[in-house]
Amino acid sequence: MNTFEEILSEALALPSGLRAALADHLLESLNGPNQKGIDAAWAVEIDRRIRDIDEGKVETIDGELVMRELRERRKR
């Protein structure tokens, strides 16, 4: 049986496309039985949030400003 290090070394030697496919399969294997439902719910939520922004129902905040404010709070 191969050790983790041997498997990792062989995987890293694969061409990038095959490494990406392998990574996708490995990540998929970690998903629980409800993952498709969770992904679908997030897709609906993302669509709603985009629509709210496009329709002017919400105001966006610059990400740098948010991070700066969070850093300031942490210092207190």
PyMOL Python script that loads the backbone (N, CA, C, O; Angstrom):
from pymol import cmd

cmd.read_pdbstr("""\
ATOM      1  N   MET A   1       0.846  -1.183   0.000  1.00  0.00           N
ATOM      2  CA  MET A   1       0.000   0.000   0.000  1.00  0.00           C
ATOM      3  C   MET A   1       0.887   1.241   0.000  1.00  0.00           C
ATOM      4  O   MET A   1       1.933   1.275   0.649  1.00  0.00           O
ATOM      5  N   ASN A   2       0.450   2.259  -0.740  1.00  0.00           N
ATOM      6  CA  ASN A   2       1.206   3.508  -0.822  1.00  0.00           C
ATOM      7  C   ASN A   2       1.025   4.342   0.437  1.00  0.00           C
ATOM      8  O   ASN A   2      -0.041   4.349   1.053  1.00  0.00           O
ATOM      9  N   THR A   3       2.059   5.024   0.791  1.00  0.00           N
ATOM     10  CA  THR A   3       1.944   5.953   1.909  1.00  0.00           C
ATOM     11  C   THR A   3       1.382   7.261   1.400  1.00  0.00           C
ATOM     12  O   THR A   3       1.353   7.516   0.196  1.00  0.00           O
ATOM     13  N   PHE A   4       0.943   8.074   2.314  1.00  0.00           N
ATOM     14  CA  PHE A   4       0.407   9.387   1.955  1.00  0.00           C
ATOM     15  C   PHE A   4       1.426  10.171   1.133  1.00  0.00           C
ATOM     16  O   PHE A   4       1.072  10.783   0.125  1.00  0.00           O
ATOM     17  N   GLU A   5       2.672  10.155   1.553  1.00  0.00           N
ATOM     18  CA  GLU A   5       3.709  10.916   0.866  1.00  0.00           C
ATOM     19  C   GLU A   5       3.897  10.434  -0.573  1.00  0.00           C
ATOM     20  O   GLU A   5       4.096  11.237  -1.484  1.00  0.00           O
ATOM     21  N   GLU A   6       3.830   9.122  -0.766  1.00  0.00           N
ATOM     22  CA  GLU A   6       3.969   8.572  -2.121  1.00  0.00           C
ATOM     23  C   GLU A   6       2.793   8.988  -3.008  1.00  0.00           C
ATOM     24  O   GLU A   6       2.973   9.367  -4.165  1.00  0.00           O
ATOM     25  N   ILE A   7       1.606   8.909  -2.448  1.00  0.00           N
ATOM     26  CA  ILE A   7       0.414   9.291  -3.198  1.00  0.00           C
ATOM     27  C   ILE A   7       0.479  10.775  -3.537  1.00  0.00           C
ATOM     28  O   ILE A   7       0.198  11.171  -4.668  1.00  0.00           O
ATOM     29  N   LEU A   8       0.848  11.591  -2.560  1.00  0.00           N
ATOM     30  CA  LEU A   8       0.952  13.026  -2.790  1.00  0.00           C
ATOM     31  C   LEU A   8       1.991  13.338  -3.864  1.00  0.00           C
ATOM     32  O   LEU A   8       1.743  14.160  -4.747  1.00  0.00           O
ATOM     33  N   SER A   9       3.126  12.701  -3.794  1.00  0.00           N
ATOM     34  CA  SER A   9       4.186  12.925  -4.769  1.00  0.00           C
ATOM     35  C   SER A   9       3.719  12.560  -6.173  1.00  0.00           C
ATOM     36  O   SER A   9       3.979  13.292  -7.128  1.00  0.00           O
ATOM     37  N   GLU A  10       3.031  11.433  -6.297  1.00  0.00           N
ATOM     38  CA  GLU A  10       2.520  11.022  -7.605  1.00  0.00           C
ATOM     39  C   GLU A  10       1.447  11.990  -8.103  1.00  0.00           C
ATOM     40  O   GLU A  10       1.407  12.320  -9.288  1.00  0.00           O
ATOM     41  N   ALA A  11       0.593  12.436  -7.210  1.00  0.00           N
ATOM     42  CA  ALA A  11      -0.462  13.372  -7.605  1.00  0.00           C
ATOM     43  C   ALA A  11       0.140  14.695  -8.070  1.00  0.00           C
ATOM     44  O   ALA A  11      -0.312  15.265  -9.063  1.00  0.00           O
ATOM     45  N   LEU A  12       1.151  15.185  -7.364  1.00  0.00           N
ATOM     46  CA  LEU A  12       1.776  16.452  -7.738  1.00  0.00           C
ATOM     47  C   LEU A  12       2.537  16.355  -9.055  1.00  0.00           C
ATOM     48  O   LEU A  12       2.804  17.376  -9.688  1.00  0.00           O
ATOM     49  N   ALA A  13       2.888  15.153  -9.472  1.00  0.00           N
ATOM     50  CA  ALA A  13       3.593  14.954 -10.740  1.00  0.00           C
ATOM     51  C   ALA A  13       2.637  14.948 -11.938  1.00  0.00           C
ATOM     52  O   ALA A  13       3.082  14.991 -13.085  1.00  0.00           O
ATOM     53  N   LEU A  14       1.349  14.898 -11.680  1.00  0.00           N
ATOM     54  CA  LEU A  14       0.362  14.902 -12.763  1.00  0.00           C
ATOM     55  C   LEU A  14       0.329  16.262 -13.446  1.00  0.00           C
ATOM     56  O   LEU A  14       0.671  17.272 -12.832  1.00  0.00           O
ATOM     57  N   PRO A  15      -0.082  16.298 -14.717  1.00  0.00           N
ATOM     58  CA  PRO A  15      -0.293  17.589 -15.388  1.00  0.00           C
ATOM     59  C   PRO A  15      -1.376  18.386 -14.653  1.00  0.00           C
ATOM     60  O   PRO A  15      -2.230  17.809 -13.981  1.00  0.00           O
ATOM     61  N   SER A  16      -1.335  19.698 -14.785  1.00  0.00           N
ATOM     62  CA  SER A  16      -2.229  20.558 -14.003  1.00  0.00           C
ATOM     63  C   SER A  16      -3.706  20.233 -14.198  1.00  0.00           C
ATOM     64  O   SER A  16      -4.473  20.300 -13.237  1.00  0.00           O
ATOM     65  N   GLY A  17      -4.120  19.888 -15.392  1.00  0.00           N
ATOM     66  CA  GLY A  17      -5.525  19.550 -15.623  1.00  0.00           C
ATOM     67  C   GLY A  17      -5.961  18.326 -14.847  1.00  0.00           C
ATOM     68  O   GLY A  17      -7.060  18.289 -14.293  1.00  0.00           O
ATOM     69  N   LEU A  18      -5.095  17.324 -14.809  1.00  0.00           N
ATOM     70  CA  LEU A  18      -5.421  16.115 -14.051  1.00  0.00           C
ATOM     71  C   LEU A  18      -5.371  16.378 -12.551  1.00  0.00           C
ATOM     72  O   LEU A  18      -6.166  15.814 -11.800  1.00  0.00           O
ATOM     73  N   ARG A  19      -4.440  17.233 -12.101  1.00  0.00           N
ATOM     74  CA  ARG A  19      -4.405  17.597 -10.673  1.00  0.00           C
ATOM     75  C   ARG A  19      -5.694  18.298 -10.278  1.00  0.00           C
ATOM     76  O   ARG A  19      -6.248  18.043  -9.208  1.00  0.00           O
ATOM     77  N   ALA A  20      -6.172  19.190 -11.155  1.00  0.00           N
ATOM     78  CA  ALA A  20      -7.429  19.898 -10.870  1.00  0.00           C
ATOM     79  C   ALA A  20      -8.591  18.923 -10.793  1.00  0.00           C
ATOM     80  O   ALA A  20      -9.435  19.032  -9.903  1.00  0.00           O
ATOM     81  N   ALA A  21      -8.643  17.971 -11.715  1.00  0.00           N
ATOM     82  CA  ALA A  21      -9.719  16.976 -11.696  1.00  0.00           C
ATOM     83  C   ALA A  21      -9.645  16.125 -10.428  1.00  0.00           C
ATOM     84  O   ALA A  21     -10.669  15.833  -9.812  1.00  0.00           O
ATOM     85  N   LEU A  22      -8.440  15.732 -10.046  1.00  0.00           N
ATOM     86  CA  LEU A  22      -8.255  14.954  -8.823  1.00  0.00           C
ATOM     87  C   LEU A  22      -8.700  15.756  -7.605  1.00  0.00           C
ATOM     88  O   LEU A  22      -9.401  15.243  -6.733  1.00  0.00           O
ATOM     89  N   ALA A  23      -8.287  17.010  -7.558  1.00  0.00           N
ATOM     90  CA  ALA A  23      -8.683  17.868  -6.436  1.00  0.00           C
ATOM     91  C   ALA A  23     -10.200  18.002  -6.366  1.00  0.00           C
ATOM     92  O   ALA A  23     -10.785  17.968  -5.283  1.00  0.00           O
ATOM     93  N   ASP A  24     -10.830  18.153  -7.527  1.00  0.00           N
ATOM     94  CA  ASP A  24     -12.285  18.269  -7.562  1.00  0.00           C
ATOM     95  C   ASP A  24     -12.939  17.006  -7.013  1.00  0.00           C
ATOM     96  O   ASP A  24     -13.884  17.087  -6.228  1.00  0.00           O
ATOM     97  N   HIS A  25     -12.447  15.853  -7.417  1.00  0.00           N
ATOM     98  CA  HIS A  25     -12.999  14.584  -6.916  1.00  0.00           C
ATOM     99  C   HIS A  25     -12.783  14.441  -5.412  1.00  0.00           C
ATOM    100  O   HIS A  25     -13.678  13.992  -4.695  1.00  0.00           O
ATOM    101  N   LEU A  26     -11.609  14.818  -4.937  1.00  0.00           N
ATOM    102  CA  LEU A  26     -11.340  14.710  -3.500  1.00  0.00           C
ATOM    103  C   LEU A  26     -12.236  15.645  -2.699  1.00  0.00           C
ATOM    104  O   LEU A  26     -12.773  15.254  -1.663  1.00  0.00           O
ATOM    105  N   LEU A  27     -12.401  16.882  -3.174  1.00  0.00           N
ATOM    106  CA  LEU A  27     -13.275  17.824  -2.470  1.00  0.00           C
ATOM    107  C   LEU A  27     -14.717  17.342  -2.488  1.00  0.00           C
ATOM    108  O   LEU A  27     -15.424  17.437  -1.485  1.00  0.00           O
ATOM    109  N   GLU A  28     -15.144  16.830  -3.621  1.00  0.00           N
ATOM    110  CA  GLU A  28     -16.509  16.308  -3.728  1.00  0.00           C
ATOM    111  C   GLU A  28     -16.743  15.178  -2.733  1.00  0.00           C
ATOM    112  O   GLU A  28     -17.840  15.041  -2.192  1.00  0.00           O
ATOM    113  N   SER A  29     -15.716  14.371  -2.491  1.00  0.00           N
ATOM    114  CA  SER A  29     -15.866  13.241  -1.567  1.00  0.00           C
ATOM    115  C   SER A  29     -16.051  13.695  -0.122  1.00  0.00           C
ATOM    116  O   SER A  29     -16.483  12.910   0.722  1.00  0.00           O
ATOM    117  N   LEU A  30     -15.726  14.956   0.169  1.00  0.00           N
ATOM    118  CA  LEU A  30     -15.881  15.480   1.527  1.00  0.00           C
ATOM    119  C   LEU A  30     -17.281  16.021   1.791  1.00  0.00           C
ATOM    120  O   LEU A  30     -17.664  16.242   2.939  1.00  0.00           O
ATOM    121  N   ASN A  31     -18.039  16.232   0.722  1.00  0.00           N
ATOM    122  CA  ASN A  31     -19.381  16.796   0.877  1.00  0.00           C
ATOM    123  C   ASN A  31     -20.315  15.811   1.552  1.00  0.00           C
ATOM    124  O   ASN A  31     -20.270  14.608   1.299  1.00  0.00           O
ATOM    125  N   GLY A  32     -21.152  16.341   2.406  1.00  0.00           N
ATOM    126  CA  GLY A  32     -22.156  15.522   3.067  1.00  0.00           C
ATOM    127  C   GLY A  32     -23.326  15.251   2.145  1.00  0.00           C
ATOM    128  O   GLY A  32     -23.361  15.748   1.020  1.00  0.00           O
ATOM    129  N   PRO A  33     -24.276  14.472   2.609  1.00  0.00           N
ATOM    130  CA  PRO A  33     -25.418  14.092   1.771  1.00  0.00           C
ATOM    131  C   PRO A  33     -26.323  15.269   1.407  1.00  0.00           C
ATOM    132  O   PRO A  33     -27.086  15.179   0.444  1.00  0.00           O
ATOM    133  N   ASN A  34     -26.254  16.352   2.145  1.00  0.00           N
ATOM    134  CA  ASN A  34     -27.123  17.507   1.890  1.00  0.00           C
ATOM    135  C   ASN A  34     -26.451  18.597   1.071  1.00  0.00           C
ATOM    136  O   ASN A  34     -27.029  19.669   0.892  1.00  0.00           O
ATOM    137  N   GLN A  35     -25.245  18.352   0.570  1.00  0.00           N
ATOM    138  CA  GLN A  35     -24.479  19.416  -0.082  1.00  0.00           C
ATOM    139  C   GLN A  35     -25.190  19.999  -1.301  1.00  0.00           C
ATOM    140  O   GLN A  35     -25.154  21.212  -1.504  1.00  0.00           O
ATOM    141  N   LYS A  36     -25.830  19.171  -2.109  1.00  0.00           N
ATOM    142  CA  LYS A  36     -26.520  19.693  -3.293  1.00  0.00           C
ATOM    143  C   LYS A  36     -27.635  20.652  -2.883  1.00  0.00           C
ATOM    144  O   LYS A  36     -27.834  21.683  -3.526  1.00  0.00           O
ATOM    145  N   GLY A  37     -28.356  20.320  -1.825  1.00  0.00           N
ATOM    146  CA  GLY A  37     -29.401  21.213  -1.328  1.00  0.00           C
ATOM    147  C   GLY A  37     -28.832  22.504  -0.772  1.00  0.00           C
ATOM    148  O   GLY A  37     -29.402  23.578  -0.962  1.00  0.00           O
ATOM    149  N   ILE A  38     -27.706  22.392  -0.085  1.00  0.00           N
ATOM    150  CA  ILE A  38     -27.040  23.577   0.461  1.00  0.00           C
ATOM    151  C   ILE A  38     -26.573  24.483  -0.673  1.00  0.00           C
ATOM    152  O   ILE A  38     -26.774  25.697  -0.630  1.00  0.00           O
ATOM    153  N   ASP A  39     -25.946  23.884  -1.691  1.00  0.00           N
ATOM    154  CA  ASP A  39     -25.487  24.663  -2.845  1.00  0.00           C
ATOM    155  C   ASP A  39     -26.652  25.349  -3.550  1.00  0.00           C
ATOM    156  O   ASP A  39     -26.541  26.506  -3.955  1.00  0.00           O
ATOM    157  N   ALA A  40     -27.765  24.640  -3.697  1.00  0.00           N
ATOM    158  CA  ALA A  40     -28.943  25.220  -4.355  1.00  0.00           C
ATOM    159  C   ALA A  40     -29.496  26.384  -3.536  1.00  0.00           C
ATOM    160  O   ALA A  40     -29.874  27.413  -4.098  1.00  0.00           O
ATOM    161  N   ALA A  41     -29.546  26.231  -2.222  1.00  0.00           N
ATOM    162  CA  ALA A  41     -30.039  27.311  -1.356  1.00  0.00           C
ATOM    163  C   ALA A  41     -29.138  28.537  -1.453  1.00  0.00           C
ATOM    164  O   ALA A  41     -29.627  29.666  -1.494  1.00  0.00           O
ATOM    165  N   TRP A  42     -27.819  28.319  -1.490  1.00  0.00           N
ATOM    166  CA  TRP A  42     -26.897  29.450  -1.630  1.00  0.00           C
ATOM    167  C   TRP A  42     -27.061  30.126  -2.982  1.00  0.00           C
ATOM    168  O   TRP A  42     -26.961  31.350  -3.068  1.00  0.00           O
ATOM    169  N   ALA A  43     -27.311  29.362  -4.035  1.00  0.00           N
ATOM    170  CA  ALA A  43     -27.512  29.953  -5.359  1.00  0.00           C
ATOM    171  C   ALA A  43     -28.721  30.875  -5.352  1.00  0.00           C
ATOM    172  O   ALA A  43     -28.678  31.963  -5.926  1.00  0.00           O
ATOM    173  N   VAL A  44     -29.799  30.445  -4.705  1.00  0.00           N
ATOM    174  CA  VAL A  44     -30.999  31.279  -4.584  1.00  0.00           C
ATOM    175  C   VAL A  44     -30.672  32.545  -3.798  1.00  0.00           C
ATOM    176  O   VAL A  44     -31.075  33.641  -4.190  1.00  0.00           O
ATOM    177  N   GLU A  45     -29.946  32.401  -2.693  1.00  0.00           N
ATOM    178  CA  GLU A  45     -29.588  33.557  -1.862  1.00  0.00           C
ATOM    179  C   GLU A  45     -28.692  34.530  -2.621  1.00  0.00           C
ATOM    180  O   GLU A  45     -28.874  35.744  -2.529  1.00  0.00           O
ATOM    181  N   ILE A  46     -27.734  34.006  -3.364  1.00  0.00           N
ATOM    182  CA  ILE A  46     -26.842  34.869  -4.145  1.00  0.00           C
ATOM    183  C   ILE A  46     -27.639  35.642  -5.185  1.00  0.00           C
ATOM    184  O   ILE A  46     -27.430  36.842  -5.365  1.00  0.00           O
ATOM    185  N   ASP A  47     -28.559  34.956  -5.876  1.00  0.00           N
ATOM    186  CA  ASP A  47     -29.399  35.637  -6.864  1.00  0.00           C
ATOM    187  C   ASP A  47     -30.215  36.747  -6.211  1.00  0.00           C
ATOM    188  O   ASP A  47     -30.348  37.835  -6.770  1.00  0.00           O
ATOM    189  N   ARG A  48     -30.760  36.472  -5.027  1.00  0.00           N
ATOM    190  CA  ARG A  48     -31.561  37.489  -4.317  1.00  0.00           C
ATOM    191  C   ARG A  48     -30.709  38.690  -3.965  1.00  0.00           C
ATOM    192  O   ARG A  48     -31.139  39.830  -4.137  1.00  0.00           O
ATOM    193  N   ARG A  49     -29.494  38.443  -3.469  1.00  0.00           N
ATOM    194  CA  ARG A  49     -28.620  39.547  -3.078  1.00  0.00           C
ATOM    195  C   ARG A  49     -28.201  40.383  -4.276  1.00  0.00           C
ATOM    196  O   ARG A  49     -28.160  41.611  -4.193  1.00  0.00           O
ATOM    197  N   ILE A  50     -27.892  39.730  -5.386  1.00  0.00           N
ATOM    198  CA  ILE A  50     -27.524  40.467  -6.604  1.00  0.00           C
ATOM    199  C   ILE A  50     -28.699  41.316  -7.074  1.00  0.00           C
ATOM    200  O   ILE A  50     -28.524  42.480  -7.432  1.00  0.00           O
ATOM    201  N   ARG A  51     -29.891  40.737  -7.075  1.00  0.00           N
ATOM    202  CA  ARG A  51     -31.094  41.463  -7.483  1.00  0.00           C
ATOM    203  C   ARG A  51     -31.320  42.678  -6.572  1.00  0.00           C
ATOM    204  O   ARG A  51     -31.640  43.763  -7.056  1.00  0.00           O
ATOM    205  N   ASP A  52     -31.154  42.496  -5.262  1.00  0.00           N
ATOM    206  CA  ASP A  52     -31.321  43.616  -4.329  1.00  0.00           C
ATOM    207  C   ASP A  52     -30.333  44.734  -4.614  1.00  0.00           C
ATOM    208  O   ASP A  52     -30.687  45.909  -4.522  1.00  0.00           O
ATOM    209  N   ILE A  53     -29.101  44.387  -4.957  1.00  0.00           N
ATOM    210  CA  ILE A  53     -28.097  45.403  -5.295  1.00  0.00           C
ATOM    211  C   ILE A  53     -28.481  46.095  -6.590  1.00  0.00           C
ATOM    212  O   ILE A  53     -28.475  47.323  -6.667  1.00  0.00           O
ATOM    213  N   ASP A  54     -28.818  45.310  -7.613  1.00  0.00           N
ATOM    214  CA  ASP A  54     -29.173  45.880  -8.917  1.00  0.00           C
ATOM    215  C   ASP A  54     -30.388  46.795  -8.829  1.00  0.00           C
ATOM    216  O   ASP A  54     -30.473  47.790  -9.549  1.00  0.00           O
ATOM    217  N   GLU A  55     -31.329  46.460  -7.947  1.00  0.00           N
ATOM    218  CA  GLU A  55     -32.546  47.258  -7.804  1.00  0.00           C
ATOM    219  C   GLU A  55     -32.374  48.406  -6.815  1.00  0.00           C
ATOM    220  O   GLU A  55     -33.317  49.162  -6.583  1.00  0.00           O
ATOM    221  N   GLY A  56     -31.193  48.548  -6.232  1.00  0.00           N
ATOM    222  CA  GLY A  56     -30.930  49.634  -5.307  1.00  0.00           C
ATOM    223  C   GLY A  56     -31.579  49.464  -3.950  1.00  0.00           C
ATOM    224  O   GLY A  56     -31.731  50.442  -3.218  1.00  0.00           O
ATOM    225  N   LYS A  57     -31.963  48.258  -3.596  1.00  0.00           N
ATOM    226  CA  LYS A  57     -32.606  48.008  -2.308  1.00  0.00           C
ATOM    227  C   LYS A  57     -31.605  47.996  -1.157  1.00  0.00           C
ATOM    228  O   LYS A  57     -31.972  48.224  -0.004  1.00  0.00           O
ATOM    229  N   VAL A  58     -30.351  47.731  -1.471  1.00  0.00           N
ATOM    230  CA  VAL A  58     -29.307  47.714  -0.451  1.00  0.00           C
ATOM    231  C   VAL A  58     -28.132  48.549  -0.925  1.00  0.00           C
ATOM    232  O   VAL A  58     -27.924  48.739  -2.123  1.00  0.00           O
ATOM    233  N   GLU A  59     -27.376  49.037   0.030  1.00  0.00           N
ATOM    234  CA  GLU A  59     -26.189  49.818  -0.285  1.00  0.00           C
ATOM    235  C   GLU A  59     -24.962  48.959  -0.023  1.00  0.00           C
ATOM    236  O   GLU A  59     -24.836  48.346   1.037  1.00  0.00           O
ATOM    237  N   THR A  60     -24.068  48.919  -0.986  1.00  0.00           N
ATOM    238  CA  THR A  60     -22.852  48.133  -0.802  1.00  0.00           C
ATOM    239  C   THR A  60     -21.824  48.958  -0.035  1.00  0.00           C
ATOM    240  O   THR A  60     -21.873  50.188  -0.029  1.00  0.00           O
ATOM    241  N   ILE A  61     -20.901  48.264   0.605  1.00  0.00           N
ATOM    242  CA  ILE A  61     -19.834  48.906   1.368  1.00  0.00           C
ATOM    243  C   ILE A  61     -18.512  48.403   0.814  1.00  0.00           C
ATOM    244  O   ILE A  61     -18.340  47.204   0.599  1.00  0.00           O
ATOM    245  N   ASP A  62     -17.585  49.311   0.586  1.00  0.00           N
ATOM    246  CA  ASP A  62     -16.273  48.957   0.070  1.00  0.00           C
ATOM    247  C   ASP A  62     -15.589  47.962   1.002  1.00  0.00           C
ATOM    248  O   ASP A  62     -15.537  48.177   2.212  1.00  0.00           O
ATOM    249  N   GLY A  63     -15.071  46.886   0.448  1.00  0.00           N
ATOM    250  CA  GLY A  63     -14.432  45.836   1.235  1.00  0.00           C
ATOM    251  C   GLY A  63     -13.256  46.322   2.048  1.00  0.00           C
ATOM    252  O   GLY A  63     -13.072  45.897   3.188  1.00  0.00           O
ATOM    253  N   GLU A  64     -12.450  47.215   1.476  1.00  0.00           N
ATOM    254  CA  GLU A  64     -11.297  47.756   2.207  1.00  0.00           C
ATOM    255  C   GLU A  64     -11.749  48.539   3.436  1.00  0.00           C
ATOM    256  O   GLU A  64     -11.122  48.466   4.493  1.00  0.00           O
ATOM    257  N   LEU A  65     -12.833  49.283   3.291  1.00  0.00           N
ATOM    258  CA  LEU A  65     -13.372  50.042   4.424  1.00  0.00           C
ATOM    259  C   LEU A  65     -13.839  49.096   5.523  1.00  0.00           C
ATOM    260  O   LEU A  65     -13.564  49.326   6.701  1.00  0.00           O
ATOM    261  N   VAL A  66     -14.531  48.050   5.149  1.00  0.00           N
ATOM    262  CA  VAL A  66     -15.006  47.068   6.133  1.00  0.00           C
ATOM    263  C   VAL A  66     -13.831  46.449   6.882  1.00  0.00           C
ATOM    264  O   VAL A  66     -13.849  46.361   8.110  1.00  0.00           O
ATOM    265  N   MET A  67     -12.807  46.021   6.139  1.00  0.00           N
ATOM    266  CA  MET A  67     -11.647  45.394   6.774  1.00  0.00           C
ATOM    267  C   MET A  67     -10.920  46.375   7.690  1.00  0.00           C
ATOM    268  O   MET A  67     -10.469  45.993   8.770  1.00  0.00           O
ATOM    269  N   ARG A  68     -10.804  47.617   7.276  1.00  0.00           N
ATOM    270  CA  ARG A  68     -10.154  48.633   8.106  1.00  0.00           C
ATOM    271  C   ARG A  68     -10.924  48.827   9.414  1.00  0.00           C
ATOM    272  O   ARG A  68     -10.326  48.904  10.487  1.00  0.00           O
ATOM    273  N   GLU A  69     -12.250  48.904   9.318  1.00  0.00           N
ATOM    274  CA  GLU A  69     -13.071  49.070  10.519  1.00  0.00           C
ATOM    275  C   GLU A  69     -12.963  47.857  11.448  1.00  0.00           C
ATOM    276  O   GLU A  69     -12.920  48.010  12.668  1.00  0.00           O
ATOM    277  N   LEU A  70     -12.921  46.664  10.874  1.00  0.00           N
ATOM    278  CA  LEU A  70     -12.770  45.462  11.698  1.00  0.00           C
ATOM    279  C   LEU A  70     -11.425  45.436  12.410  1.00  0.00           C
ATOM    280  O   LEU A  70     -11.338  45.048  13.575  1.00  0.00           O
ATOM    281  N   ARG A  71     -10.373  45.852  11.702  1.00  0.00           N
ATOM    282  CA  ARG A  71      -9.047  45.899  12.336  1.00  0.00           C
ATOM    283  C   ARG A  71      -9.040  46.892  13.488  1.00  0.00           C
ATOM    284  O   ARG A  71      -8.436  46.639  14.531  1.00  0.00           O
ATOM    285  N   GLU A  72      -9.710  48.012  13.299  1.00  0.00           N
ATOM    286  CA  GLU A  72      -9.775  49.031  14.356  1.00  0.00           C
ATOM    287  C   GLU A  72     -10.525  48.486  15.573  1.00  0.00           C
ATOM    288  O   GLU A  72     -10.107  48.716  16.708  1.00  0.00           O
ATOM    289  N   ARG A  73     -11.601  47.783  15.352  1.00  0.00           N
ATOM    290  CA  ARG A  73     -12.367  47.201  16.468  1.00  0.00           C
ATOM    291  C   ARG A  73     -11.508  46.206  17.254  1.00  0.00           C
ATOM    292  O   ARG A  73     -11.587  46.140  18.480  1.00  0.00           O
ATOM    293  N   ARG A  74     -10.696  45.442  16.540  1.00  0.00           N
ATOM    294  CA  ARG A  74      -9.866  44.440  17.181  1.00  0.00           C
ATOM    295  C   ARG A  74      -8.832  45.069  18.083  1.00  0.00           C
ATOM    296  O   ARG A  74      -8.451  44.478  19.094  1.00  0.00           O
ATOM    297  N   LYS A  75      -8.368  46.260  17.738  1.00  0.00           N
ATOM    298  CA  LYS A  75      -7.349  46.947  18.525  1.00  0.00           C
ATOM    299  C   LYS A  75      -7.904  47.438  19.865  1.00  0.00           C
ATOM    300  O   LYS A  75      -7.155  47.615  20.825  1.00  0.00           O
ATOM    301  N   ARG A  76      -9.199  47.652  19.922  1.00  0.00           N
ATOM    302  CA  ARG A  76      -9.819  48.214  21.139  1.00  0.00           C
ATOM    303  C   ARG A  76      -9.888  47.203  22.246  1.00  0.00           C
ATOM    304  O   ARG A  76     -10.378  47.510  23.333  1.00  0.00           O
TER     305      ARG A  76
END
""", "prot")
cmd.dss("prot")
cmd.show_as("cartoon", "prot")
cmd.util.cbc("prot")
cmd.orient("prot")
